[in-house]
Amino acid sequence: MHAQQVIQTKALSKSYFIGGEQIDVLHEISLSVSRGEYVAIMGHSGAGKSTLLNIIGCLDNPTRGNYLFNAESVANFSPARLADIRNKDIGFVFQNFNLLPKLDVAANVELPLIYANIPARKRGAMVEKTLRRFGIWDRRSHKPSEISGGQKQRVAIARAVVKNPSLILADEPTGNLDSYTTQEILGVFHDLHHEGNTIITITHEDDVASRAQRLVRLVDGRIDV
């Protein structure tokens, strides 16, 4: 019996029109990711990695082809349903952390729970559990400007996983970190995968890609097979 597929794209293509000219970014991408897999999508700048991640994350739509999320066609989802999926089912981790500077660590991690309409009485316990898990509970009252890059990325990962999403998407998650902190954060992703989380990360770094279970290479908007 096959593992349940969280992600399935079928002949996915994406084009943009700039100044009347058609720019083809993705070409006929067919990709499946099963529950519990850890997949790295690797390619040079301009290969289409971020565009593919945005479509998988329900932040953008393909021009052609079909995308199934948890075996349902995303094309059939209403804007409200797409927002619900982004809020509850997908955790995003970004290269530049995307933490809100005026909020402390605990409030940043709590944000997705607020968007997901989780009652306040539950939110505090969920935030504490997640911050303790990533070793940053003692930084809960600090603002992002008061913590290190590695701690910022731990906060960003905590924010991504606090609602226990079915998919974690990481966009160059170690791009702004030094080599020591990179290994530390890759260890966090290893642990998340070991716990059964489904992870897709995009990277152009060999050492980051090598830690994943499976590598998908994108070359000029196509999967290199």
N, C-alpha and C positions, 0 to 999 in steps of 0.2 A: 504493500500500500504506500502510495506517495505521500510525502509530507505536505501539509496544506500550504498552498502558495499565497503569500501575502501580496506579492507584486507579480504581475504578468503584463508585459507590453507586447503588442502584436503589430509588426511593421510600422512602428511609430516614426513619424517624420515631423520636423518643425521648420518652418520658414518664416522669415520676417521680411517686410517690405520697407525699404529705406530709400527715400527719394525716388520712388517709382521702380526701384531695382529689387528683385527677389534675392534674398540671401538665404541659402539652404544650410541650416545648422545641424540638423539630425536627419539621417537617412535610414529608413527601414529598420529601426531598432527593435529587435525581438529579444526579450530578456525575462527570465523568471527567477524569483527569489523566494525560497521556501521559508516557512516559519523557523526561527532559530538560526538562520544562516548569517554569516558575517562576510559581506562582499565589499571588496574595494574596486572602485571604478577609477582607472588610471588613464591619464592622457596629458599631452602638452597643453599649454594655454591656447584656447581657441578650438579645442577638440570637441566641445559640446557638453562637457561634464556638468557644468552648472545648469545648463538648460535642461538636461535630462533629469537632474536632481529636482529642479523646480517643478517639472511635470509630475514626477513620482510623489512629490510633496503636496500636490494639488494646489500649487501656487501659479501654475501656468497650464495651458491646454495645448495638446498636439495639433498640428495642422491636418495631419492624416494619421490613420491607424487607430488602434484601440488600446486602452489602458484599463486593466482590471485591478482593483484594490480589494483584497479579501474576497476575491471571486465575483465582485460586482463591477459592472462597467461604469467608470467614473463619468462618462459622457451623459449618463442618465441622472446624475446627481444635481439637485438644485443648489443654488449658491449657499443656502442655509445649511444644507447637508455637507457641502464641501468645507464650510467654516467649522462645522461640528467635528469633522474628521481631523482637520488641522489642529483643533483645540484638544481633542481627546485621544486620537489614535496615533498621531505622529509627533515625535519629539525632535526638534531641530537643534543642531549644534553648529555654530558659525565660527569662521576663522577669527573674526574680530569681536567675538564674544556676544555682542549685541545686548549687553546689560544696560539697564537704565541708570544713569549716573546719580540721579537724585534719590534713588531707593537703596536701602541697605541690602545686604546679601539675602537675608530671610525674605524680604519683600519681593526681591527679584524672583526668587524661587517660587514664591506663593502665587505669582501672577497667572500662570496657566490654570491653577486651581480655581481662581476667581472667574476666569473666562469660561471654565467648564461648569460653572454654577455649583461647585462643591461647597457645602455649608461651612461657615466660619469655624464651627466647633471641631470639624474634622481637619481643616486646613493646617492648623497649628501643629498637630501631631504628625501629619504627613511631611511637613517641611522639616521638623526636627529630626524625624527618622532619616530623611534623605541627606540632610546636612551632616548628621553624625556618620552616616555610611561613607561619605566622601571626605571625612576628616576636616570639615570646615565649620562645624557647629560653633567653635570658639570665635569665628569671624562673622557671626550672624548679624552683628550690629554695625559692621564696617560698611562703608560705601565702596563701590568698585575701585575708586581712585586710591583707596587705602590698602589694597591687597595686591599680591604679585600676579604676574601673568598666568602662572600655573594655577593659582587659586581662583583667578577669574574663570579659567576654562573649567575647573571643577564646579564652580557655581553654575556655569552655562550647562554643563552636563547634568547637574542636579536638577536644574529647571526643566531640562528635556525629559528626564525620567520620572519626575515626582508624581506624575499622573499615571504611571505604568502604561505607556503607549505600546501599541502592537508593532511599531516600527520606529527606529532611531535613524535619522538622516544627519550625517556629519559632513560639512563642506570645508575641506582643508582644515581640520580641527587642530592641527599642530603648526599651521603656517606662520604664526606669530610667536612661537615658543623656541627657546634654546634647546640644544640636544638633550640635556639632562631632563628638562621638564617634558620634552616630547616623549621620552621613554616612560616617564611617570604617567602621562595621560594615555599613552597606548596601553599601559598596564590596566588602567581604569576600563578602557574599552574591552580588553581581554576578559576582565572579570564580568563585565556586563554580558558579554557573549556566553561565557561559561554558565551564567545564571539563566540562559535560555532566551535572551533578547535577540531580536532580529535587527541587524545593523547594516546600513549601507554608508560607506564613506567615500568621498571623492578626494583624490590626492594626485600630486605629480611626484611624490617622494617614494623611492623604492623601499625604504625601511618601514614606512607607514603601510604601504601596500602588502609587504611581506608578512605582516602580522594578521592579515585577514585570512579567512578560510578559503576564499575563492577570489581570483583576480579577473576583472573584465577590462580589456584595453579598448579605449576609444581612439580612433585615428580619423581625423577629418569628418567627424560626425557619424562614423560607422563603427560597429563592433569589429575589432580585428580578430579573426578566427584562424 
